[in-house]
Amino acid sequence: LQRQLAQAQKMEAVGVLAGGIAHDFNNLLQVTLGFSEILLEEKKETDPEYRDLQKIFQAATSGAELVRQLLTFSRKVEPKTVPLDLTEPIMQIKKFLNRTIPKMIDIRINVSGDLAEVDADPTQIEQILMNLAVNARDAMPEGGTLTITARNETLDSECVKCHPGVSPGDYVLLAITDTGTGMDTGIVEHIFEPFFTTKEIGRGTGLGLAMVYGIVKQHGGHITCQSDVAQGTTFKIYLPAIRRKTEPVTESSEEMPAHGT
Ligand code: ADP
């Protein structure tokens, strides 16, 4: 709980920081971008200053992209939830991955046919899948297997002991597994922190997993990471399942206390 609190406070701090300075900082970047663009148009490619100007323009463009990510991150977008079958966003992502992931990475999808629905924002679920898939790709530079699994899972009072802070009940489990480089425990401890990255400057912002964590929490869910160096990594996300359709739903039963909580 202490860790979760620290994490929430850090996210809050990043939010305040980003909200406060990102906007002004963006204005400065726009000036840099604008004037370097004008100068680039005036110069010929053979001019000695041309390459330096191009570098200024590219750096300002990267800065603007970082600010955009920060602003998206700090804006607490309330999820627009609908009863959602996770098969839909998974199939959307599969299409995207087939086009963008190198051929040496094998993509496998295991979605059970009787998947319960969850109350979720489809766009945010796609964002989660995208961030986790991109990290999995980066962890498999020499190829491997990326597996996306979705199935129903009931966590009873015994199971929840392994998941601190989680109530017993019915969940939909969404798992993303790769056979990549893996991480040692020293790294796993920090991966959900904003700005934690092991990637080169310009390749990673360290905001991907912090964003995933925030979205999962806003959906009342839970996320775990199991990783072994040189073996691979599995992220598991548990989202509360909506009561099965066959169960009667009436006004009064909505107000009844849920079983087992
Ligand atoms: P970024 O990808 O920009 O570095 P993230 O928050 O998405 O930021 O990830 C933080 C760090 O967690 C990465 O830099 C990497 O070290 C580690 N990481 C995340 N996913 C994986 C994975 N599937 N395999 C190995 N390392 C990972």
Residues whose N, C-alpha, C, O or C-beta is under 5 A from the ligand:
A	BS01	ADP	N135 A136 A139 G182 M183 I191 F196 T197 T198 K199 R203 G204 T205 G206 L207 G208 L209 A210 T233
